[in-house]
Amino acid sequence: NGQRYKSNLNYNRALGRIQFIDEKGDTLALANEESITSVTIGTVVFLYNPSCLQSVKSEGKVKLLKNERVRIADKQKTGGYGIPNSSGSIASIDNVYANTGFKQLDINETLLLSKVTYFYVENDENQPVPASKKNILKLFPKQATSIKEFIKAKNIDFSKENDLVELTGYLSQL
């Protein structure tokens, strides 16, 4: 609705959401995200369209957006001598039955996290779509031939931010 607020904000990669710290020191998520158009943290702009996407490059009618997330790459159970192991040969029991009922036990696991980045392209007429050759050609059907030539000549890798920034600059000139 056009209102502006100042607060300590952070993008939580595990949840894919903007969070803030209130006056009590509690970490809270933004309410009514569907009513928010953008959030700026320092010089970084996050757009809600419909999910929280970071603006990488906005030139003319073309935007390059990304979503950085953290995912669990591996779960390692602690085995003999306290050494983490990701093999399936370590059995874990997370509860036991006693006379008073079930008792929940803590499982000693180590999580290996990895950062994954998803890129999106958007023009003024469409919602963001995953950055791929097929989707870009759908967004710009009249310029398909020249876009294919540019992608081939520049050897564009759709998983590399610098390549997509260069492609976004080219698309904005069409």
C-alpha positions in Angstrom: 0.0 0.0 0.0 3.0 2.3 -0.3 3.9 2.4 3.4 7.6 2.3 4.3 9.3 0.9 7.4 12.9 0.8 8.7 14.0 -2.2 10.6 16.9 -4.7 10.9 16.2 -7.2 8.2 17.8 -10.4 7.0 17.2 -12.8 4.1 16.9 -16.3 5.6 18.2 -18.7 2.9 17.0 -21.8 4.7 13.4 -20.5 4.6 13.6 -18.2 1.5 12.0 -15.4 3.5 12.8 -12.0 4.8 13.0 -11.8 8.6 13.4 -9.0 11.1 14.3 -8.6 14.8 11.6 -6.9 16.9 12.1 -4.7 20.0 12.1 -7.8 22.2 15.0 -9.4 20.2 12.7 -12.0 18.7 13.2 -13.1 15.0 10.0 -12.7 13.1 8.9 -13.2 9.5 7.0 -10.5 7.5 3.2 -10.8 7.7 1.0 -10.6 4.6 3.8 -11.1 2.1 1.3 -11.1 -0.7 0.8 -7.4 -0.1 4.5 -6.6 -0.3 6.0 -5.6 -3.6 9.7 -5.1 -2.6 12.1 -5.0 0.4 15.5 -3.3 0.3 18.3 -4.5 2.6 21.3 -2.2 2.2 21.6 -2.0 -1.6 20.0 -5.4 -2.3 16.4 -5.3 -3.6 14.1 -8.3 -3.0 10.9 -8.5 -5.1 7.8 -10.4 -4.1 6.5 -11.8 -7.4 5.0 -14.1 -6.0 7.8 -15.5 -3.9 10.9 -13.6 -2.5 13.4 -13.1 -5.4 16.6 -11.0 -5.3 16.9 -8.5 -8.1 20.3 -9.0 -9.9 19.9 -6.8 -12.9 17.0 -4.7 -14.1 17.5 -3.0 -17.4 14.7 -1.7 -19.6 11.9 -4.1 -19.6 14.0 -7.1 -18.6 14.8 -8.3 -15.1 17.2 -11.0 -13.9 16.2 -12.4 -10.5 17.7 -15.1 -8.3 16.6 -17.2 -5.4 19.4 -18.4 -3.1 18.4 -21.3 -0.9 20.2 -23.7 1.4 19.4 -27.4 1.1 20.5 -30.4 3.0 23.2 -32.1 0.9 23.9 -35.0 3.3 23.0 -36.3 6.7 25.8 -37.9 8.6 25.0 -40.0 11.7 27.6 -40.2 14.4 29.1 -43.6 14.5 31.9 -45.3 16.5 34.4 -43.1 18.2 32.2 -40.0 17.4 33.1 -40.0 13.7 30.4 -38.8 11.3 29.4 -41.2 8.6 26.9 -40.8 5.8 26.6 -44.6 5.0 23.3 -46.3 5.8 24.9 -48.9 8.1 24.5 -46.9 11.3 21.1 -47.6 12.9 19.4 -44.9 14.9 16.7 -45.4 17.5 14.9 -42.2 18.2 12.5 -43.4 20.9 12.3 -46.2 23.6 9.3 -47.6 25.4 9.4 -47.6 29.2 6.7 -48.2 31.8 5.7 -44.6 31.7 5.3 -44.5 27.9 7.6 -43.6 25.0 10.7 -41.5 25.6 12.0 -39.4 22.7 15.8 -39.5 22.3 18.1 -37.0 20.6 19.8 -38.4 17.5 23.3 -37.3 17.0 23.5 -36.2 13.3 25.6 -33.8 11.4 23.9 -32.0 8.5 25.9 -30.9 5.4 24.3 -27.9 3.8 24.9 -26.5 0.3 23.8 -23.2 -1.2 21.8 -23.5 -4.4 20.9 -20.6 -6.7 17.9 -20.5 -9.1 17.8 -17.8 -11.7 14.7 -16.2 -13.2 14.0 -13.8 -16.1 11.0 -11.6 -16.4 9.8 -9.0 -18.9 7.1 -6.4 -18.2 4.4 -8.6 -19.6 5.0 -11.9 -17.8 5.7 -13.4 -14.4 9.3 -14.5 -13.7 10.2 -17.8 -15.4 13.3 -20.0 -14.7 16.2 -18.8 -16.8 16.6 -21.3 -19.6 17.1 -21.0 -23.3 13.6 -22.3 -23.9 11.9 -19.9 -21.6 13.8 -16.9 -22.9 12.8 -17.7 -26.5 9.2 -17.9 -25.3 9.4 -14.5 -23.7 11.0 -13.0 -26.9 9.6 -15.0 -29.8 10.1 -12.3 -32.5 13.8 -12.1 -31.7 14.4 -15.9 -31.4 16.9 -16.1 -34.2 19.2 -13.3 -32.9 18.9 -14.5 -29.3 20.0 -18.0 -30.4 23.0 -16.5 -32.2 23.9 -14.5 -29.2 23.7 -17.4 -26.8 25.8 -19.6 -29.1 28.4 -16.8 -29.8 28.8 -15.9 -26.1 28.5 -19.6 -24.9 26.0 -18.6 -22.3 25.8 -20.9 -19.3 22.3 -20.5 -17.7 23.7 -21.5 -14.3 26.3 -18.6 -14.2 25.2 -15.2 -12.9 27.8 -13.2 -15.0 26.6 -14.9 -18.2 23.0 -14.2 -17.4 23.8 -10.6 -16.6 25.3 -10.3 -20.1 22.3 -11.9 -21.7 19.9 -9.6 -19.8 21.8 -6.6 -21.1 21.5 -7.9 -24.6 17.7 -8.7 -24.2 17.1 -5.2 -22.9 18.4 -3.7 -26.2 16.0 -5.7 -28.4 
